[in-house]
Amino acid sequence: GFLVDSLSLTMAILVTTVGILVMIYSDSYMRYDQGYVRFYAYLSLFTASMSGSVFSPNLIQLYFFWELVGMCSYLLIGFWFTRSSAANACQKAFVTNRIGDFGLLLGILGLYWTTEKTGFVNFLFANIIIVLLFLGPVAKSAQFPLHVWLPDAMEGPTPISALIHAATMVAAGIFFIARIFKLILSLPLAMSIISWVGGLTALLGATLALFQKDLKKGLAYSTMSQLGYMVSALGIGADRSALFHLITHAYSKALLFLGAGSVIHSLEKIVGYSPNKSQNMFFMGGLRRYMPITGTTFLLGTLSLCGIPPLACFWSKDEIITKLWLSSSYLGLVASGTAALTAFYMFRIHLLTFEGDFRASQSDEIDFNYSPQSNKTITFSFWGKTELMKEPAIGQISQNAASLEFRVKNVLSTYFVDPNQSSQIDSSRVLLKPKESDFFMTIPLIVLAIPTVCIGVLGVDIPETQKELGFTSFFNWFVFSSNIFKEYKITEILFEILLDSIGSFSLSLFGQKQIFKSEFSSEKKIISVLGYFAYYAQSWSLNRGFIDYYYDLFFIRGTMFLSQVFLNFDRHIIDGFVNATGLGRGLVCGVDLDLVLSD
């Protein structure tokens, strides 16, 4: 069957609008790929599966399409399966999502088993069921601690990163929580767990995005952070705000990912087709003058995600931050800090990619490793000229904009990351310059820029103006009956919007301002403090918070160790006992045979 209501229609609009733009974009992006037909087959299957999950009337049917969506994600992440990194990434995504899906299945079975009973339900058992159901969205929407698959999923084609891992599939977890929202409203413990998982994910994603060098992985951690906002909002009962941010973020992030794909597609002709080169932001720079449409639309997406009015994400993210402060001062503090970090890393991405001079011709090695105990220093100044120290830098990129110095030697080796592996560029290509993408890649960017700018205003609830113009707020029609809103006068509403926006807007400006500072280079005390911060923050970001390392150490290597122990136990103990028994029986039979022959 089908369930058609305001929530499913809203998600369907999102899936179809972003989906058709990605399909148009992909025609040019994948035109010369050998797997062109296979790509569109997977993409069409994903769109059908996502639509099926959106319109599912029950949990069993939703789970069926949920698994199909996961399968399509696996196929598309590993689309270029001849690359070992892509093959490993799709396996990692598959296994991580299986953990969440197993919990989701247990929750569905527990829910069906419970509702068949006529007695009163134990609230502890009810909370356990909701937490099990929540495991599905935790994996699908890349929430801590099952977030580790999302950065690796960027191994797939960039249009897939825009559709699946930014706008639709990762939003399926938010949709699922919204679908069962009335079920969890009466369970404070489950709501508290959901809100804090979302808050911690938002902060973790922002910190991991701070010093990424890979353009797509930086945007992936940004997606993880924004999904954390939505989950946290659902956890405090602000379902309207979460769904509002789901829509605004989907269009903004799809624009950013498609813009990143346009940059990568143009840069591949110069630096080669390895992701370690074509996606490395330190080999970009100055692309705005070569790719004006991509640069302008990417800037609009950046401003929106930073929460700059009147762009889309300003309205939704500001609403979430305000409600988090009203619910819990700790959650409000986490959300506000994350907003400042978002402005910092998003402008860092934009400036490194589009401002300054084109740096692909530079082949100096960049050493990301830093020791605060050494006499070397590290300075970050992404705007303006960096004041040079007396000692020469080992690796240096110094431009009028997006300048960066690294003065550090090998101290800390990174896990999963080899920063210097992509430093050498084919000298025969350095004279080439990037070009703007063709018509079928730039048109989707322009179209997505429209909702990125305007769609947030449609979600503002101003009753008097809507009555005069004869329409209601676009997002009011999926507000559940559990939400109760009072009608205020337009002046009161505008004053409330202005008052609430001061804090988040100030945080955004503060985060952006840190990018433009160059005075760190002249103050030794600040340099010392910044050096320690840079060491730990840089190590934390490039090593993915060391979470992948410990997962590998305890789960992967631990499982391999246990399997080896059981193998040895089976081979030497169990089989040894069986072999010894057989040998003993053989000896007895041999003695009996000797006695018979002697008689």
MOUR-V992514 format. One record per residue. N is the residue number from 1. RES is the residue in one letter. PSI is psi as a letter, one per 30 degrees, with the letter a starting at -180 (* if undefined). Layout:
n-><N,N>
res-><RES,RES>
psi-><PSI,PSI>
This chain:
n-><1,2,3,4,5,6,7,8,9,10,11,12,13,14,15,16,17,18,19,20,21,22,23,24,25,26,27,28,29,30,31,32,33,34,35,36,37,38,39,40,41,42,43,44,45,46,47,48,49,50,51,52,53,54,55,56,57,58,59,60,61,62,63,64,65,66,67,68,69,70,71,72,73,74,75,76,77,78,79,80,81,82,83,84,85,86,87,88,89,90,91,92,93,94,95,96,97,98,99,100,101,102,103,104,105,106,107,108,109,110,111,112,113,114,115,116,117,118,119,120,121,122,123,124,125,126,127,128,129,130,131,132,133,134,135,136,137,138,139,140,141,142,143,144,145,146,147,148,149,150,151,152,153,154,155,156,157,158,159,160,161,162,163,164,165,166,167,168,169,170,171,172,173,174,175,176,177,178,179,180,181,182,183,184,185,186,187,188,189,190,191,192,193,194,195,196,197,198,199,200,201,202,203,204,205,206,207,208,209,210,211,212,213,214,215,216,217,218,219,220,221,222,223,224,225,226,227,228,229,230,231,232,233,234,235,236,237,238,239,240,241,242,243,244,245,246,247,248,249,250,251,252,253,254,255,256,257,258,259,260,261,262,263,264,265,266,267,268,269,270,271,272,273,274,275,276,277,278,279,280,281,282,283,284,285,286,287,288,289,290,291,292,293,294,295,296,297,298,299,300,301,302,303,304,305,306,307,308,309,310,311,312,313,314,315,316,317,318,319,320,321,322,323,324,325,326,327,328,329,330,331,332,333,334,335,336,337,338,339,340,341,342,343,344,345,346,347,348,349,350,351,352,353,354,355,356,357,358,359,360,361,362,363,364,365,366,367,368,369,370,371,372,373,374,375,376,377,378,379,380,381,382,383,384,385,386,387,388,389,390,391,392,393,394,395,396,397,398,399,400,401,402,403,404,405,406,407,408,409,410,411,412,413,414,415,416,417,418,419,420,421,422,423,424,425,426,427,428,429,430,431,432,433,434,435,436,437,438,439,440,441,442,443,444,445,446,447,448,449,450,451,452,453,454,455,456,457,458,459,460,461,462,463,464,465,466,467,468,469,470,471,472,473,474,475,476,477,478,479,480,481,482,483,484,485,486,487,488,489,490,491,492,493,494,495,496,497,498,499,500,501,502,503,504,505,506,507,508,509,510,511,512,513,514,515,516,517,518,519,520,521,522,523,524,525,526,527,528,529,530,531,532,533,534,535,536,537,538,539,540,541,542,543,544,545,546,547,548,549,550,551,552,553,554,555,556,557,558,559,560,561,562,563,564,565,566,567,568,569,570,571,572,573,574,575,576,577,578,579,580,581,582,583,584,585,586,587,588,589,590,591,592,593,594,595,596,597,598,599>
res-><G,F,L,V,D,S,L,S,L,T,M,A,I,L,V,T,T,V,G,I,L,V,M,I,Y,S,D,S,Y,M,R,Y,D,Q,G,Y,V,R,F,Y,A,Y,L,S,L,F,T,A,S,M,S,G,S,V,F,S,P,N,L,I,Q,L,Y,F,F,W,E,L,V,G,M,C,S,Y,L,L,I,G,F,W,F,T,R,S,S,A,A,N,A,C,Q,K,A,F,V,T,N,R,I,G,D,F,G,L,L,L,G,I,L,G,L,Y,W,T,T,E,K,T,G,F,V,N,F,L,F,A,N,I,I,I,V,L,L,F,L,G,P,V,A,K,S,A,Q,F,P,L,H,V,W,L,P,D,A,M,E,G,P,T,P,I,S,A,L,I,H,A,A,T,M,V,A,A,G,I,F,F,I,A,R,I,F,K,L,I,L,S,L,P,L,A,M,S,I,I,S,W,V,G,G,L,T,A,L,L,G,A,T,L,A,L,F,Q,K,D,L,K,K,G,L,A,Y,S,T,M,S,Q,L,G,Y,M,V,S,A,L,G,I,G,A,D,R,S,A,L,F,H,L,I,T,H,A,Y,S,K,A,L,L,F,L,G,A,G,S,V,I,H,S,L,E,K,I,V,G,Y,S,P,N,K,S,Q,N,M,F,F,M,G,G,L,R,R,Y,M,P,I,T,G,T,T,F,L,L,G,T,L,S,L,C,G,I,P,P,L,A,C,F,W,S,K,D,E,I,I,T,K,L,W,L,S,S,S,Y,L,G,L,V,A,S,G,T,A,A,L,T,A,F,Y,M,F,R,I,H,L,L,T,F,E,G,D,F,R,A,S,Q,S,D,E,I,D,F,N,Y,S,P,Q,S,N,K,T,I,T,F,S,F,W,G,K,T,E,L,M,K,E,P,A,I,G,Q,I,S,Q,N,A,A,S,L,E,F,R,V,K,N,V,L,S,T,Y,F,V,D,P,N,Q,S,S,Q,I,D,S,S,R,V,L,L,K,P,K,E,S,D,F,F,M,T,I,P,L,I,V,L,A,I,P,T,V,C,I,G,V,L,G,V,D,I,P,E,T,Q,K,E,L,G,F,T,S,F,F,N,W,F,V,F,S,S,N,I,F,K,E,Y,K,I,T,E,I,L,F,E,I,L,L,D,S,I,G,S,F,S,L,S,L,F,G,Q,K,Q,I,F,K,S,E,F,S,S,E,K,K,I,I,S,V,L,G,Y,F,A,Y,Y,A,Q,S,W,S,L,N,R,G,F,I,D,Y,Y,Y,D,L,F,F,I,R,G,T,M,F,L,S,Q,V,F,L,N,F,D,R,H,I,I,D,G,F,V,N,A,T,G,L,G,R,G,L,V,C,G,V,D,L,D,L,V,L,S,D>
psi-><a,k,j,j,a,e,e,e,e,e,e,e,e,e,e,e,e,e,e,e,e,e,e,e,e,f,e,e,e,g,e,g,k,f,h,e,e,e,e,f,e,e,e,e,e,e,e,e,e,e,e,e,e,e,g,k,f,l,e,e,e,e,e,e,e,e,e,e,e,e,e,e,e,e,e,e,e,g,e,i,f,f,k,e,e,e,e,e,e,e,e,e,e,e,e,e,f,e,e,e,e,e,e,e,e,e,e,e,e,e,e,e,e,e,f,f,l,f,l,k,k,k,e,e,e,e,e,e,e,e,e,e,e,f,e,e,e,e,e,e,g,h,l,k,g,h,f,f,f,e,e,f,f,f,f,l,k,e,e,e,e,e,e,e,g,e,e,d,e,f,f,e,e,e,e,e,e,e,e,g,e,f,e,f,e,g,i,e,e,e,e,e,e,e,e,e,e,e,e,e,e,e,e,e,e,e,e,f,f,e,g,k,f,k,e,e,e,e,e,e,e,e,e,e,e,e,e,e,e,e,e,e,e,e,f,g,g,i,e,e,e,e,e,e,e,e,e,e,e,e,e,e,e,e,e,e,e,e,e,e,e,e,e,e,e,e,f,e,f,e,f,l,g,k,f,f,e,f,g,j,f,f,g,b,k,g,f,e,f,f,i,e,e,e,e,e,e,e,e,e,e,e,e,e,f,f,h,k,l,h,l,e,f,e,e,e,e,e,e,e,e,e,e,e,e,e,e,k,e,e,e,e,e,e,e,e,e,e,e,e,e,e,e,e,f,e,e,e,e,e,e,e,e,f,l,b,l,k,g,f,f,k,g,k,k,j,j,f,k,k,k,f,f,l,f,l,l,k,k,k,j,g,k,l,k,k,k,k,l,e,k,k,k,e,k,k,j,j,l,f,l,h,k,k,k,k,h,k,l,j,e,j,k,k,k,f,k,j,f,f,f,g,f,k,k,j,f,f,f,f,f,l,k,l,l,k,l,a,e,f,f,f,e,e,e,e,e,f,f,e,f,e,e,f,f,e,e,f,f,k,j,j,e,e,e,e,e,e,f,g,l,l,k,e,f,f,f,g,k,l,f,f,k,j,k,l,k,l,l,e,e,e,e,e,e,e,e,e,e,f,f,e,e,e,e,e,e,e,e,e,e,e,e,f,e,f,k,f,f,f,f,f,j,e,e,e,e,e,e,e,e,e,e,e,e,e,e,e,e,e,e,f,g,h,g,g,e,e,e,e,e,e,e,e,e,e,e,e,e,e,e,e,e,e,e,e,e,e,e,e,e,e,e,e,e,e,e,e,e,e,e,e,e,e,e,e,e,e,e,e,e,e,e,e,e,e,e,e,*>
